[in-house]
Amino acid sequence: MKLPLVVGVDGSEHSLRAADWAADEAALRQVPLRVVYASLWEFPQALGSVRAGGTPTEGAAFARELGKPDGQVRAEDVVEAAAHRARVRHPGLPISRAALPEEPEYALVREGKNASALVVGTRGRSGVTNLLLGSVSLFVAGHADCPVIVVRGNNDNQARTAVHSRVVVGVGDGSAGAVRFAAQEAGRRGAVLEAVRAWRCPAHESVDHPLITGEPERVHEERAAQALEAALRDVPPRVEVERRTVEGPARKVLLAAAHEADLLVVGARRRPGRFGPRLGRTAHTVLHHAACPIAVVPERA
């Protein structure tokens, strides 16, 4: 039995884009699509036509899809609208739906236990907040047992066709899951896999040894290249791979690479703490600021 690809929807234009992207991805993977809406509130109460302060609600996009006033949109309407869009994009795609009366972050994490991957959208509503990730998506990316794909992009409700034919993966220590996932995605798309390893030379190494200026940098770059090669040893030969070692902080290096990628893949080592598993700094940064969809793949210790 093929595990479904799950997409979380909430009535926003961002989740419309995520639902479209998820439909394309499910068709590419040849797996069922599952559309999930979750809220503790009854939909018309949670999403009236305008919030206090005059901000349009998340339900407006789906209301337009259905031709209904915002206040008459129900939770079932939300999942049906997203499912309808998926059927139009990919006739014959198996689709299931669920409207759940619970907190969305916990519902989606639970759904991820029986999913091949989870897809969510961003939640920003203005020029500034549009650059940042919402709390639900961030929580799901940090806690789900399966890969989580956060769909970003233009400020409309349309999923964009891949244009770069490039999947970028950040290769750090212990990123076998991310590399494997990225290789699979590149293979499905017929895309180039760009494997990026960031490296740094501690400042004291060049300052304390003026007679060997440049030598510490060379050593660190060679080590990065060796680690990169080791991480890629199990990538299938049919996948075209480009290797890059770049000096600089990993989060900045990957953000730059994301500008020419259709998908950016990063690993997330689960870090138990006071509030449960958390994302590392690199994953956290690219989720907030990358210019393309980001896949966060859990890495097990």
Number of C-alpha atoms within 10 A of each C-alpha: 4 11 15 24 26 29 32 29 27 26 27 24 23 28 27 28 26 29 33 25 24 27 33 19 19 24 19 12 17 14 20 20 26 25 26 27 25 23 17 11 13 13 24 16 12 15 22 19 19 15 12 8 6 8 11 17 18 23 27 22 21 26 22 12 16 15 10 13 15 24 17 15 24 20 24 15 20 29 26 20 20 27 24 15 16 25 16 12 14 15 11 11 19 18 19 15 18 16 18 16 15 14 14 22 21 16 18 28 21 15 22 25 14 16 24 19 25 29 30 30 28 27 22 16 18 11 9 8 13 19 19 21 22 16 12 19 22 21 19 27 31 25 22 24 23 21 26 28 27 26 26 28 20 13 14 10 17 17 20 13 9 13 9 13 15 24 27 28 29 27 28 20 12 15 20 20 20 25 26 17 19 26 29 18 22 23 18 13 18 15 21 20 26 23 23 23 25 22 21 15 16 11 10 9 15 16 11 10 12 10 9 12 13 13 14 18 19 12 12 16 20 14 14 23 20 12 16 22 15 11 19 17 9 12 17 13 8 10 18 16 20 12 14 16 20 17 16 14 12 23 18 15 19 27 19 14 19 24 14 17 25 22 28 30 30 29 28 28 22 18 15 10 8 7 7 10 17 20 22 14 12 19 25 18 18 27 31 19 17 25 23 23 24 27 28 31 29 24 18 14 7
